[in-house]
Amino acid sequence: MKSPVVKRSIVVAGHKTSVSLEEAFWNGMKEISGLRSMTLSELVGEIDSNRQQGNLSSAIRLFVLDYFRTRAVPAAAAAAPEAARHQA
């Protein structure tokens, strides 16, 4: 059985390192970096420089979770009046 965690090498601040993440998080990182017109390495470098503690993989997971959670809140709020109208 294939592991859900994918280990990839990436250059962060000029140093090569490996990061183990689930494919969904790699896909989220690619989406975010594309929307920000950044390379994946630049985005990971930004996350690395801003993390308070923990390992890089955990910091990336939290960053991706926070990014999509923040985007979901306005979308849910916008959908709420529409859903209320259909229930009335």
C-alpha positions as a printed NumPy array, in Angstrom:
array([[  0.   ,   0.   ,   0.   ],
       [  1.303,   3.441,  -0.947],
       [  1.992,   5.807,   1.938],
       [ -0.264,   8.868,   2.008],
       [  2.784,  10.943,   3.022],
       [  5.046,  12.114,   0.2  ],
       [  8.634,  13.13 ,   0.931],
       [ 10.082,  15.773,  -1.404],
       [ 13.32 ,  17.718,  -1.524],
       [ 13.073,  21.484,  -1.622],
       [ 15.539,  24.363,  -1.406],
       [ 14.764,  26.737,   1.458],
       [ 16.912,  29.852,   1.886],
       [ 19.633,  28.271,  -0.225],
       [ 19.693,  24.986,   1.69 ],
       [ 18.294,  21.711,   0.414],
       [ 15.967,  19.971,   2.825],
       [ 13.317,  17.29 ,   2.627],
       [  9.71 ,  17.753,   3.698],
       [  7.17 ,  15.003,   4.264],
       [  3.553,  15.987,   3.617],
       [  0.345,  14.365,   2.479],
       [ -0.414,  14.928,  -1.209],
       [ -3.348,  17.208,  -0.347],
       [ -0.99 ,  19.591,   1.451],
       [  1.466,  19.58 ,  -1.477],
       [ -1.449,  20.421,  -3.781],
       [ -2.581,  23.194,  -1.445],
       [  0.946,  24.627,  -1.367],
       [  1.13 ,  24.602,  -5.16 ],
       [ -2.222,  26.395,  -5.395],
       [ -1.232,  29.037,  -2.846],
       [  2.182,  29.664,  -4.407],
       [  0.574,  30.016,  -7.842],
       [ -2.005,  32.51 ,  -6.572],
       [  0.775,  34.515,  -4.941],
       [  3.045,  34.289,  -8.001],
       [  5.769,  32.639,  -5.933],
       [  7.793,  29.496,  -6.331],
       [  7.121,  26.656,  -3.928],
       [ 10.6  ,  27.219,  -2.46 ],
       [  9.843,  30.895,  -1.824],
       [  6.584,  30.051,  -0.079],
       [  8.196,  27.37 ,   2.071],
       [ 10.991,  29.826,   2.916],
       [  8.394,  32.368,   4.058],
       [  6.633,  29.76 ,   6.205],
       [  9.981,  28.625,   7.635],
       [ 11.04 ,  32.147,   8.578],
       [  7.692,  32.894,  10.269],
       [  7.237,  29.696,  12.251],
       [  7.333,  29.958,  16.011],
       [  8.09 ,  26.346,  16.882],
       [  7.716,  22.792,  15.691],
       [  9.075,  21.181,  12.588],
       [  8.752,  22.518,   9.075],
       [  6.219,  19.911,   7.949],
       [  3.896,  20.831,  10.817],
       [  4.33 ,  24.545,  10.108],
       [  3.389,  23.968,   6.459],
       [  0.296,  21.957,   7.402],
       [ -0.859,  24.699,   9.784],
       [ -0.205,  27.389,   7.17 ],
       [ -2.227,  25.564,   4.496],
       [ -5.047,  24.813,   6.943],
       [ -5.194,  28.446,   8.06 ],
       [ -5.079,  29.719,   4.466],
       [ -8.038,  27.637,   3.305],
       [ -9.981,  28.072,   6.56 ],
       [ -9.668,  31.851,   6.216],
       [-10.97 ,  31.665,   2.644],
       [-13.849,  29.375,   3.65 ],
       [-15.281,  31.705,   6.313],
       [-16.275,  34.526,   3.886],
       [-17.607,  31.955,   1.42 ],
       [-19.757,  30.349,   4.125],
       [-21.022,  33.751,   5.277],
       [-21.957,  34.708,   1.715],
       [-23.784,  31.401,   1.233],
       [-25.772,  31.704,   4.489],
       [-28.293,  34.316,   3.249],
       [-28.82 ,  32.3  ,   0.069],
       [-29.507,  29.121,   2.055],
       [-31.913,  30.987,   4.359],
       [-33.859,  32.281,   1.364],
       [-34.358,  28.77 ,   0.005],
       [-35.614,  27.498,   3.371],
       [-38.18 ,  30.274,   3.785]])
